[in-house]
Amino acid sequence: MAVGVNLKCHTNETMWMTNAVLFLSVVISLPSSHAKLEQAFLVQLPGCTGSLISDNWIITASHCYNSLEYVGFSNDQGDLEVDLRDQNLEYSFVEKPDVLKEIPTEGFWTRPFKQEFQLNDTVGLGGATWRKVKRAILHRGFESESLSWRGFDIALVELEPGSFFHKSNEDGIVPVCLSSREVEPSEQVEIAGYGRRYVPHCMTDESGPEKYAVCGRPKDCSREHKTQYCGLDFLYNGTQHHKCIQGETPSASNQVCQTLWALFPGSFRRTSFVFNNDQNTLNVTCYPKIPPKGSKGWCSTRNPGIHADAEPDIDSGWGFCSPDKRQDYCNEPIPSKIDSQATTVSVFDADKCVYEMGQNLKIEQPSVQPEEYRDLQRANLFCVGINHTNELDESIYRLNLDGRLSKISRDSVRAQLQAKLTETGDIQTHFLEGGPGCFGDSGGPAFRVMTDPVTNRKVPVLMGVFSFMLWGTCGSREEPSYYGHLRARSGGQSSHSWIRRQAARRSWSKCLTEHFIHHWAVATRRGTGIHSPGAHFHFGRPRWDHVLKLIVPRAQMALFGSPLIGIHQVIVIVCIASG
């Protein structure tokens, strides 16, 4: 298996606070295309990615630091702790985050990171070195990189306060909030990291029979997950091919398809379904006769874990080589490229996550039994990928008894036949593409972007931490990206409780906390006269006496008719940095 703050977050949500780390229960979300918010908290670690959750703490994956086990010790909580203060390893330093410049300072969801200018000697360090690492704490439930599917691949990295290697304007470095609830199937999240953006495995697009599949490749390469070069090696017509084929596709050998293209000349560029005369059974699916103009061509496909070549059929076993930018160097050594911009993905159903994991474990860890991995809740895992909707715009024809073809154009009949094809599995309403998390993204965030309905500020909320992929193909249909929940479902062990325990044992930055009713917007709409929290939550120390007198009694009365009833259910804990 491949292995890939002082916060002042205020939105119309329920929040929990442990010292300086704020947990935010997500209800409202928007895509993050309005700004690259991940630039504010994303941190590059050696071979991995992390997220800044406070001035001095980063959250990442345990397997990123697992090689340091020999210098670590078990702390009083049973977690592996590695003291890096006196080590001169690559793990002893972190690189500077990007600085968020696309939104004004007054639009930040919390105050930016504040740097104390106590500069260290920079001899022997690159210009990107930002902070010295104090320690790494690996979750005690994490076993090893190869057993990441058992969960708890989460770690905290504590930075040395005041340990900086250059002086610069840090106004755009802003910690991320942490979610207090688990993600749900089908919801969209953003993922980001410092991993590979070019993939050395050629794949197909969605226009052929095998969609988002891996093209045939050398057998040795398919076993080497982290290879920089793979190339093509697939079988067609008894010959091994090492480039995508520009000539006719396997559909061209079918006589019905040939008849179709002769009678309807424009149809050879489209996918067409040909039904028998009874319109109850599908005769054949005719895919485009030749690759689209300007495309790379087509290839025979071979699923990960399968090493034997096979000839493609008319309507299976092949697909059109993908034009995706990540595939630009799939048939040659891939160059290094870093692009930390977030990508929108969908949370897959647990059954999909378990199925793909099982397919991998059957090959790579055959002794593992299904009951060991099928409970994602126990392992605190969810998986993501890209969900493509099928527009269902294929042409449909009927093969008459006399051998002639007629096009079915009536919408009502087309809808009936499309429904029939969906039932039989000949048509998919959605195409699932894996990833696109890849090597170097490990420990990176899956997050959502919230909108505070009162201040209209965008708030990034961390939902999970990237743990592993399966085959190393970084995006094929068999390759969802697996993330560790920050919040477990009922019955699972919450990562929040673990973070809280670590917070309680460490010297976190001091902060002031006060309790507020999170439905202040509701109270405002009811005419209670409660002011916008933004008036009291600017960067700096709030007027606590004024805020408490103004908000708490009125909000309690507006929401509950009593200052006491039900207050524990909607408490908001807000942390304002004190220094």
BELPEWO-V37735 format. One line per field, one symbol per residue. ss: DSSP state (h for helix, s for strand, l for the rest). phi: phi as a letter, one per 20 degrees, with the letter a starting at -180 (. if undefined). psi: psi as a letter, one per 30 degrees, with the letter a starting at -180 (. if undefined). A space follows every 10 residues. Layout:
# BELPEWO-V37735
ss=???
phi=???
psi=???
This chain:
# BELPEWO-V37735
ss=llllllllll llllssssll ssssllllls lhhhllhhhh lssssllsss ssllllssss lhhhlhhhhh hlssllllls sssllllllh hhssslllll llllhhhlll llllllllsl llllllllss ssssssssll llllhhhhhh llllssssss ssssllllll llllllsssl lllllllsss slllllllll llssllllll lllsslllhh hhhlllllll lllsssllss slllsllllh hhhlhhhhhh hhhlhhhhhl lsssslllll lsssssllll lllllllsss slllllllll llsllslsss slllhhhlll llllllllll llsssssllh hhhhhhhhhh hhhhlllllh hhhllhhhhl sssssssssl llllsssssl llllssslll hhhhhhhhhh hhhhllllls ssslllllll llllssssss sllllllsss ssssssssll llllllllll ssssslllll llllhhhhhh hhhhhlllll sssssssllh hhhhhlllll llhhhlllll lllhhhhhhh hhhhhhhhhh llllllhhhl sssssssll
phi=.edh.edcec cececccdld dddceecdbc feffaeffff cfcedgmbcc cfdagcccdb efffdffegf debeffenef cdedfdedef feccefffdf decfgfefeb ffgdeeedfd fefndffefd ceeebccdgf ffdaffdffe nmebbddeef fmecdadbfd feecfeedfd cffdgnfdcd cbrdefddde dfcdeeedfd dldefgbgff ffedfefebc ndacdblmce dcbfeeefeg ffeefffffg ffecgfffed ecddefgfld ceeadeegfc fggnefpcbf dbfgnddefb ffegcanbae ffeggfegcf dbgefebdbe ffcecdeefg ffffffffff fgeecfffeg fecfefffem dbccadddef fldffccdef fenedceedf fffgffffff fffenfcdfc dddfmefbgo egnfedcdde dffeemeecf cfdacfdbcd dnelpffecf edcegecefg neefffffff ffffedeegf becbdcffef fffffenenf ffggfddffq ffegfffffe efffffffed mbfdfmffec fdddddfda
psi=kki.kjkikj lhlklkkjcg kkkkjkekll lgffliffff fkkkljgall kjflegkkka keffgffgef glljaffglk kjjgegkhlf fflllkllkj ffkleffkfl klkkkkiikl kgkgklffke lkkelkjkkf fkelefgfff ahiklkjklk kgjlglkljg fgjklllkkg lllkkflklk llahakfkkg jkllagfaej khlklklkee effjegkfkd akjlkkhgkk kglkkfaklf fffkeeeeee feeieffffl kkkjllefgf kkelkjlkel llkflfallk ljkkfkfkkk klleglgllk kkgkefgegf glkklkkkjg klkklkklke eeeeeeeeee feefiffkle ffffifeefh llllakjkkk fhglkklkjl fgflkkkjfk eeeeeeeeee eeefgfkkfk kkkabgkakf fkflkjlljl kjfefgkkjk kkflkkelae fgfhflfgil kkkkkfkllk fljkfeeeee eeeffljlkk lkklklkfhe eeeefggfgk lkffffgljl klieeeeeee eeeeeeeeef gkfekgeffg kkjkkkkf.
